[in-house]
Amino acid sequence: MTDQGRPPSFARVSLGVVMSAREANLLGNIHGGEIVKLADSTAGAVAQRHSGGPAVTAALDEMAFLAPVHVGDILRTYAQVNWAGRTSMEVGVRVEAQPWNDPSIETVHVASAYFVFVAIDADGAPRQIPPLVIESADEVRRGREAEIRRAHRLAKKQEIETSRAT
C-alpha cells in the first residue's frame, strides 16, 4: 500500500455496452439486474484501481432507477471513488443511455448507484488503502454525501443489532 493519497481521477472508469434482447425483461426493457451488474463491474474496476489490488463488493448502498433502458440502447457507466476509509471505499456510479442508431437523441440519466467495496489481501482479509485526495468542490460534495450514507448504514446496523438483543 502506498502512503500517498490518490485523487478520484486516478481510478475513474467508464464502460459502454449495447443492450440486446438477451438482457431484456418480460416487458421488453432491459432487466434492472443487468444494469446493476454493469454498475458493479464498473465500480469494481474503480475500487481495484484506487486500492491497488483486489477489492470486493461489501454493499450496494443505494440504486435508483430513473428511466427505462431499451433494447438497442448504448448503456454507459461512469464511476469514481467518492469516499475512502482505512480499508473500505464508496464508489458512485452514474448510468446513462442513448439509442445506438441516433446520436442526435440526448443521452438520458437512467440510474445512479453507491457501492461499498473492501480491499482484501491474498488471504481475503481487509487491507489498508490509500487515502482519497480531494481536488474539487464537486468531490467535497460527493465525500460529504458518502459520509452521510455511511453514517445511516452504520446507524441502521446498530439499531437492528440492538433490536435483536432485546
N, C-alpha and C positions, 0 to 999 in steps of 0.2 A: 504494500500500500504506500502510496506517495503521501508525504505530509503536505504537499501543495494542494490547494483547492483547485477546483475546475468550474468554469462558468457553464451555465446551461447550454451555451452554443457549442461547447466541446462535444457533447453527446447527442445533440439534436438529430432526429431521424425523420424522414418522410418515406412512405411507401405508397404505391399506387397499383390497383388491380381492377381489371374489367370484370364486372359481375355477370355471371352466366345463369342460365336456368337451373344449373346444378345447385346453386346457393339459394334458390327461391323457396318460399314457404307456400302453403296451400292457397294463399291469397294472390300469389304471383309477385309479391315483393321479396326483397332479399331478407332472409331469416335473420332476426336480431342476433342470434348466436354466432353467425358468420361475421357480423360486424364486431362483436365482442372479441372473437378470435383474432381478427386482423389488428384490432386496437391493442390487444395483449401482446401480440407478436412485435408490434412497433414499440410498445413500452418496454418490452424485454430487451430489445436491441439497445435502447437508450440506457437502461439500467446496467447492462453489461459494459457498455462504453464508459459510463460515468464511474462505475465501481472498479473497472479494470479486471474483471473476471466474472465468474458465474454469479447470477442473481436469479432468485425465484419469486414468482408472484405470491405475495402473502395475503393480499386483499384487493378486491375491486370495491373501492370505497363508494363509488357512485358511477352510474351510467345513465345519461339522459338521452333518450331518442327524441329528436326534434322534428324529423320529416322522414318519409319512407325513401328507401333506395330501390331502384327498379332494375330489372334485368337489362343489361346493356350500359348501365351507368359505369363511369370510371370512379371508383371509390378511392379517395386519398386520405391517408392518415398522417398527422403531424404530431410529434411528441417531443417533450423535453422534461428534464428534472425540474420540479417546482420547489422541492424542499429536500434536504439531506440531513440525516441524523448521524449517529455513530455507525450503525450497521444497516439502516433502512433508508429508503427514499420514496418520495411520492413522484410519480411520473404522470403528467397531464397529457391527454390525447385529444386532439380535435379531428373529427371525421367530416369530410366534405364529399359531395357527389356532383357529377356533371354528366350529361348524356355523352356517350362515346362518339356520336356522329355529328354533333353540332357544338363547336367550341364557342359559338356566339351566345349560347344559353349560359346565364350566370351560374357560377358554382354555388351550391346550397350547403350550408352548415347543417349536417344531418344528425350529429351526435357529439357528445363530449363525455370523457371518462377520466377517472382518477384511480390509478393503480398504486398499490404499495408493494415495493419489492424489498427483499432482504438479500444482501450479498452473502454468499456462502463460500467456505473453503472446500478443500478436497474431501473432507470428512462430513460435509453437509452442515457444519456449524457456522453460525453467523460470524462474519469477519468485518473488520473496520473498513470504512470507505472514505474517500476524500471529501472534505467539506465543499459546500457549494459557494462559489464566488459570484455575488450578485453584481450585475453590470448596468441594470436599467430600472426605471420606475416600474415598468410592467413586471419585471422579475421580483421586485419588492412586493407588489400586489399579489402575485402568484404565491410567493412564500408565505405571506400573511394568511391568505385563504387556505393554504395547505395546513398551516398550524391550527386553524380553526377546525378543519375537518379531522385532524389528528386528535385534538382535544375532545371533540364529540365522540370519536371512535373509542378513545380510552375511557371516557365517562360512561358510555353505554356498556362497555365491557365490565367496568366496575359495578355498575348498577345491576347488571344481570348476575354477577357473582354474588353480590350482597343479597339479592332476591333468592338465589338458590340456597344460600346458607341459612335462611330463616324458614 
